[in-house]
Amino acid sequence: MKKESIVGTDQIFLGSDYGYRPETLRLLGLRLHCLTYDEMHRAFDWWISDRTRPALTVALINVNCCVSALWDRNIFDCYNSAGVRGIDSMPFLHLARVLTKGRADRLYAPDILLEVARRAAAKEYKFFLLGGMPGASEAIAAMLLREFPGVRIVGTACPPFRPMSRIEDLELVNQINNSEPDFVWIGLGSPKQDLWIQDHRNVLRGCVVVASGATFDFFSGRVRQAPRWIRSSGFEWLYRLFHDWGRLWKRYTVYNVVFIVCFLLEVLGLKDWAARGVKQGEGGAATL
């Protein structure tokens, strides 16, 4: 078996018209983009400059995502075809910085929302918030308006927990498109939110769609977020496990062990986890 390098370069990042080609880190077959926040902002601004484009999809990858993708080909294809595949793990980030000898940032959904919101007034960004528990989107909207004067919230929605009918789905898509947001923040839980984004990437126009996960729980006050020093140390998973053992024990125990074993097999060239599913960017924004 030919041993593929862990690091590489995404030659189709955002399409042929975009000049920057970021380095990538391969983890269990998924090629993650090694991006700084400045590089992320430039990519976002370039994308939303043309409203005729389909949505730019943003998947933020951690251990849970990698292992979930390992066990489900649909999830693997979903993550691998995202336009931006961000590093959302401090161990991943440290590995990326060592192997690429370059700069990269952890693209963590709560921080991305705050970083983009800080630029919202100057850039005249418009936000649409979709997901969370009933009332969560409205609570986040109120927080953003309070903390970042000038941010424009053009819509909120909380879809039902049951599968939506075709008519309900069409009404939601029309609601989003008619509001013409620059950013759509999706908080439906992983991987449900990523699968929803993949299914709707070609019907949402000219915006950046970010899988935002626990952001809705944190900023609506439903779940306590780890202090910044814990997040920076790489032990946020332990903090969350301690505070929500019943729901997260499998993710932070079994999944961590599975990831380590499978990653070693990949590094040693004994297993090619990428030999499955679609190629990176296939069917998504990155192929334009």
N, C-alpha and C positions, 0 to 999 in steps of 0.2 A: 504494500500500500504506500502510495506517495505521501510523504509527510508534508502537510500544508503549514505555512508559517502562521504563527499566532497573530502577528501584526501584518498590516497591509495598507492599501490605499483604496478608497472608494472612488473609482473612476467615473461613476455615473451619478454622483451626489447632486441632487436637485436638477439633473438633466444637463445636456451639453451646453446650454446657454450660461450656466453658472460656472464661474472660473475657479472656484476653490475646491480642492480635492482633499478632504480630511483623512488623516490616518485612522485605521480601524483596529479593533481588538477582537479576536475570535474567541468566543466562549460557548462551548457546546454547540458549535455550528452557526451561532448567530454572530454577525459582524457588527460590533458596536462602534459608533462614531466617537472619536476622541476630540471633543469640542470644548472650547472655553465659552463663557457666557457672551463675550464680545462676538465670537464667531457665530454663536446661536442667534444673537440679535440681528446680525447682518443677514443671515439666512432667512430669518422671519420677515424682515423688512423687504428683502428682495422678492420674496414669494408673494406677499400681499400687495405688491405694487401693480400686479396684473390680476384684476378681478375675474378674468375669463378662465383662469386656471382652476382645476379641481382643488380640493382641500389638500393641504400639506399635513400629513399625519405624523404625529410625534409619539413614539413608544419609549418608555423609560424602563430600562431593563435592570433587574436585580436577580438574585439567586432564585427566588420564587418563580420569576418569569422563565428563566433558563430551564429549570426542572419541569415546569408545567409544559413548556414547549417540547421538551424531550419526550414526554408521555403522550402528547396529542399533536398530530401532524397539522391539524387546522390552526392550532395556536402557534406552532412553529412558523407556518406560512404567514400568519398574521403579523407576527413580530418582524420576520425577515423581510417583508415587503413594505414596512413602514418607511416613509421618506426620511425621517430622522430617528435613529435608534440610539438614544442617549444612555450614558452610564449612570445608573442610579444605585450605586453601592460603593462604600468607601474602600473595601478590599479591591474591587474592580478598578477603582480610580488609582489606587497606589500601584497596582500592577501595570496599568496603562502608562502612568508617568515614568515608571522604570523602563519598560520595554520600548516605548516610543521616544524616550529622552526628550519629550516635549511637554507642553503645558496642556492640561485638560481640567475640566471642572466636573463635579458631580451635578448632573442635571436632575435635580430633585424637584418634583412637581410643586410642592408648596413654595419653594424658593423661586422657581420659574415664574409662578403667578405674581409674586411680590416684585421680582426684577422687572417683569414686563409692565406691571402696574406703575412702577416708578417712572417709566418712560411714557406713560399713557397720555398725560396732558400735552407734552411737547409733540408727540407723534399723532395725537388725536385718535388713539386706538379705541375701538369699540369691542366690548366683551359680551359674550353670551354664556350663561352658566347653566349647565344641564346635569342633573343628578342629585345624589345625596338623599337623605331622609327628607320627608315633607318639611318645608321651611328652611332647609339648609342653604339653598341657592339664594334665597332672600336675605338670610343672615350674612352670607359672604358678601353679597352686593352692598349691604349696609356698611360692613366693615371696610370694603374697598373705597366707598364714597367718603367715609369718614377719614381714612388714613391717607388717601391719595386724591385730593381735590382735582377735579378735571377728568378723572376716568369716566368713561361713558358705558353704562350698563344698558344694553339695548334689549335684553330679554333674559328670562329665567324660566326653567321648566323642571318638573319632577315627574319623570315617566313612571307608570305603574310598575310594580315588581313582577307582575305577570307579563307574558309576551304580549306585545302590542299588536292590534289588528293592522291590516294593510292601510286602512283609512286613517287610523290614529298615527301610524308611522308617517304617512304622507303629510298629514296636518303638521306634525312636528317639524319635518324637513322644510315645509313651506314657511313655518314660523321662523325658523333659523335663517333661511335664505332671504326672507322679506325684511329681516332686521339688519341685513348686511354687516355682520360682525367681522372684525379682523381676527379675533381669537375666540374659539369655542372651547370651553373648559368642561371636560366630561368626567363626572365622578360616579361611575356605576360599579366600581369594584373590578379587580383584575381576575380573570381575563375578559370578563363580560364587556367592559368598556372598550377594550382593544378590538374585540370582534365587532362591536357596534360601529366603531370608527371605520374599520375595514369595509364593512357592508355599505357605508354611506359616504365613503371618500369621494366618489365620482358624482354624487348628487348635491354635495355641499360645495359652494363656489367661492373661490378667491380668499380663503381663510386658512388659518393655522388651527388644527384641532389637536388638543393636548390631552392625553390620558392622565387624569389628575388624581385618581385613586383616593387615598385618605385625606387629601387636601380639603375635601368637603367636610369630613368629620372634624379635622383639626380646627379649621377657621370658622366653623359654625358652633364650636364649643362642645360638640358631642363627645369627642375623644381628646384626651390630653396629649399634647405633642411633647416629645422629648426636648429637654433644654439643648441649646445650640452646641454646648461643649460636648455633650454626649453624642450628638449627631456627627460632630467633627471627629470624634475619637474612633468612630466605626462601631460603636456598641449600641446604636439605636435599636437594633434588633433585640438586644437583651432587655432594654428598657420596655419595649413594647410587649415582649414575651412576659415579663413580670406583671405588667398591668392588664394583660388580656390573654392569660394562659389558655383558657378553654378554647378560644378561637384560633390562636396562633401557634400552639405547641408543635403541630405537625410541620408547619412552614419553617420554623426556626430550629427544628431538631432533625427530623427525617430528611427534609429537603436539603439541608446543609450537608449531611453525610453523602447523600446521593450526588450532589454537585461535585464534591471533592473527588469522589471515586471516578466519576465520568470525566471530569476535567483532567485528571492524571492520565486516563486512558487516551484522551485526545492529545495531550502534550507529548506522550510517548509514541504517538503515531499508531496506536493499536486500534483506534476507532475514529471513524470520520462521521461525526454527527451531522455534518452539513450535507451528506449524500442522501438527501430526502427533501421533499417539498419543492417550493418554487425558489428560484434564484433571488438574491437580494434585489429589491426594487421592482421585481416583476409584478406587473399589474397595479403598480402604485405610482405615487407622485414622482418618485425618483427616476422613472423611465421617460419622463417628458423630454 
